[in-house]
Amino acid sequence: MGDLVENREWYVAAYCPEGVPTSDHLKLRTVSLSLASDSIPDNHLAVETLLLSVDPFLRGTITGTVEGLFISQFQLDQVLTTFAVVRVIRSKDSKYSVGDLLLNGYGLVAEYSIVPSSHIIRKIDTSNGISLSDYLGSLGVPGFAAWLGIEVLGDPKPGSNVFISAASGAVGMNAGQLAKIRGCRVIGSTGSDDKVNLIKEQFGYDDGFNYNTESDFDAALSKYFPDGIDVYLDNVGGKMLEAVLNHVNMNARIPLCGMISQYNKVWTERDGVRNLLNMVGKEVRMEGFMIKSYLHRFGDFVKDMEGYLQEGKIKPKSKINIGIESFLESLNSIFSSSNIGKVVVQVKT
Ligand SMILES: NC(=O)c1ccc[n+]([C@@H]2O[C@H](COP(=O)([O-])OP(=O)(O)OC[C@H]3O[C@@H](n4cnc5c(N)ncnc54)[C@H](OP(=O)(O)O)[C@@H]3O)[C@@H](O)[C@H]2O)c1
């Protein structure tokens, strides 16, 4: 490889306060990048990107306001960052060698980059049988969120009734399987009949329903939870959260992982939840959480999850889209429900 590369990268051209981001908001451009040794500062690495994680939180970074998820915003013209699997091309840090595969917590959405080694979360050992895409799924942001929601905040007991929305997505597939490992009865909601079959057949859910064909969420929850809900991991918010509050048991827990049904609306257009009063009498604990506040638990999570993956107790699924040019389409697939499992963009092999 020469010292100068033509590097494609996705950057923010305009903020997108509502609706789904388009090519007016996120654009792909080609820039020249020097990978020459004297262009790499000490304690930095020149890397090529193999895989990029496509996550709903990215939507919140380009609204132009921190309201809602309170995520800091990318600047206009700034290149997006996300979790990434990268390979070292040149190293100015003795801890890392050329050819090392690394998990980068601030991976530029670009083919090549020069990164401070402080952004590296871990080295990836390919000899353990875990696929590279799973480092962005079950062992990445969504797996960690699922683990926090079930193991730390939801903490269901064996036999508890657990409900998980967006059950076939990256968080949902891991959360359902973690709750099954705990011996719970687990029901999921998702956006198509095929996905309902998938969560039962591949992810081990006891049952599930298609929220697009159930016109009455209250009636659906009565049917699937005759004994009420003990833990609800909320990924969607809105009308589903409201319906759940009519079915909670005493001391139910509701970890609020995300509210994807509300992300593309300005706050005055979002659904209100009218029955919060049910939380009082049932002494329900509803708690929002962000993975960044639990980084001290990341090591415990990795130990658990690597074990489950190697033992085959958690069976992940990824949707791998090829080519950096597919990044915008991949992000939008999360909102059109055309994704399944963890969405990843493969930039290089
Ligand atoms: N708190 C944290 O630190 C943290 C970390 C990671 C993720 N999260 C949150 O966790 C949730 C799931 O994330 P993920 O990574 O699993 O996403 P994902 O794999 O990309 O899946 C998101 C899924 O949400 C469903 N969905 C989309 N629009 C919807 C709508 N209007 N109503 C209901 N469902 C809709 C779609 O599946 P269907 O076919 O089921 O519609 C889609 O597959 C998101 O809310 C995300 O923001 C939070």
The ligand as an SDF file (V2000), in Angstrom:
LIG
                    3D

 48 52  0  0  0  0  0  0  0  0999 V2000
  -29.5690    2.6890   26.1560 N   0  0  0  0  0  0  0  0  0  0  0  0
  -28.5190    2.2980   25.4440 C   0  0  0  0  0  0  0  0  0  0  0  0
  -27.3730    2.4900   25.8400 O   0  0  0  0  0  0  0  0  0  0  0  0
  -28.7810    1.6060   24.1340 C   0  0  0  0  0  0  0  0  0  0  0  0
  -27.7730    0.9120   23.4540 C   0  0  0  0  0  0  0  0  0  0  0  0
  -28.0960    0.2570   22.2620 C   0  0  0  0  0  0  0  0  0  0  0  0
  -29.3840    0.3180   21.7530 C   0  0  0  0  0  0  0  0  0  0  0  0
  -30.3300    1.0460   22.4350 N   0  0  0  0  0  0  0  0  0  0  0  0
  -31.7180    1.1230   21.9440 C   0  0  0  0  0  0  0  0  0  0  0  0
  -32.2360   -0.1900   21.8540 O   0  0  0  0  0  0  0  0  0  0  0  0
  -33.2380   -0.2220   20.8600 C   0  0  0  0  0  0  0  0  0  0  0  0
  -32.9520   -1.3440   19.8800 C   0  0  0  0  0  0  0  0  0  0  0  0
  -31.6830   -1.1030   19.2820 O   0  0  0  0  0  0  0  0  0  0  0  0
  -31.0080   -2.1850   18.3300 P   0  0  0  0  0  0  0  0  0  0  0  0
  -29.5660   -1.8890   18.2570 O   0  0  0  0  0  0  0  0  0  0  0  0
  -31.5030   -3.5250   18.6840 O   0  0  0  0  0  0  0  0  0  0  0  0
  -31.6450   -1.8170   16.9440 O   0  0  0  0  0  0  0  0  0  0  0  0
  -31.8200   -2.6650   15.6640 P   0  0  0  0  0  0  0  0  0  0  0  0
  -31.2690   -4.0020   15.6510 O   0  0  0  0  0  0  0  0  0  0  0  0
  -31.2700   -1.8240   14.6740 O   0  0  0  0  0  0  0  0  0  0  0  0
  -33.3440   -2.8400   15.5610 O   0  0  0  0  0  0  0  0  0  0  0  0
  -34.2450   -1.8220   15.7610 C   0  0  0  0  0  0  0  0  0  0  0  0
  -35.5760   -2.4640   15.4570 C   0  0  0  0  0  0  0  0  0  0  0  0
  -36.6050   -1.6310   15.9260 O   0  0  0  0  0  0  0  0  0  0  0  0
  -37.7790   -1.9450   15.2230 C   0  0  0  0  0  0  0  0  0  0  0  0
  -38.4840   -0.7140   14.8890 N   0  0  0  0  0  0  0  0  0  0  0  0
  -38.1240    0.2430   14.0090 C   0  0  0  0  0  0  0  0  0  0  0  0
  -39.0320    1.2210   13.9770 N   0  0  0  0  0  0  0  0  0  0  0  0
  -40.0100    0.8600   14.8570 C   0  0  0  0  0  0  0  0  0  0  0  0
  -41.2360    1.4450   15.2620 C   0  0  0  0  0  0  0  0  0  0  0  0
  -41.6420    2.6070   14.7520 N   0  0  0  0  0  0  0  0  0  0  0  0
  -41.9750    0.7920   16.1850 N   0  0  0  0  0  0  0  0  0  0  0  0
  -41.5620   -0.3890   16.7040 C   0  0  0  0  0  0  0  0  0  0  0  0
  -40.4100   -0.9890   16.3460 N   0  0  0  0  0  0  0  0  0  0  0  0
  -39.6550   -0.3720   15.4350 C   0  0  0  0  0  0  0  0  0  0  0  0
  -37.3720   -2.7000   13.9450 C   0  0  0  0  0  0  0  0  0  0  0  0
  -37.7410   -4.0720   14.0310 O   0  0  0  0  0  0  0  0  0  0  0  0
  -39.2540   -4.5810   13.8610 P   0  0  0  0  0  0  0  0  0  0  0  0
  -39.2720   -5.4990   12.6850 O   0  0  0  0  0  0  0  0  0  0  0  0
  -39.5220   -5.2930   15.1230 O   0  0  0  0  0  0  0  0  0  0  0  0
  -40.1170   -3.3870   13.6060 O   0  0  0  0  0  0  0  0  0  0  0  0
  -35.8590   -2.6600   13.9850 C   0  0  0  0  0  0  0  0  0  0  0  0
  -35.3130   -3.8430   13.5270 O   0  0  0  0  0  0  0  0  0  0  0  0
  -33.2580    1.1460   20.2070 C   0  0  0  0  0  0  0  0  0  0  0  0
  -34.2960    1.9020   20.7960 O   0  0  0  0  0  0  0  0  0  0  0  0
  -31.9080    1.7080   20.5810 C   0  0  0  0  0  0  0  0  0  0  0  0
  -31.9000    3.1140   20.5800 O   0  0  0  0  0  0  0  0  0  0  0  0
  -30.0470    1.6720   23.5850 C   0  0  0  0  0  0  0  0  0  0  0  0
  1  2  1  0
  2  3  2  0
  2  4  1  0
  4  5  1  0
  4 48  2  0
  5  6  2  0
  6  7  1  0
  7  8  2  0
  8  9  1  0
  8 48  1  0
  9 10  1  0
  9 46  1  0
 10 11  1  0
 11 12  1  0
 11 44  1  0
 12 13  1  0
 13 14  1  0
 14 15  2  0
 14 16  1  0
 14 17  1  0
 17 18  1  0
 18 19  2  0
 18 20  1  0
 18 21  1  0
 21 22  1  0
 22 23  1  0
 23 24  1  0
 23 42  1  0
 24 25  1  0
 25 26  1  0
 25 36  1  0
 26 27  1  0
 26 35  1  0
 27 28  2  0
 28 29  1  0
 29 30  1  0
 29 35  2  0
 30 31  1  0
 30 32  2  0
 32 33  1  0
 33 34  2  0
 34 35  1  0
 36 37  1  0
 36 42  1  0
 37 38  1  0
 38 39  2  0
 38 40  1  0
 38 41  1  0
 42 43  1  0
 44 45  1  0
 44 46  1  0
 46 47  1  0
M  CHG  2   8   1  16  -1
M  END
$$$$
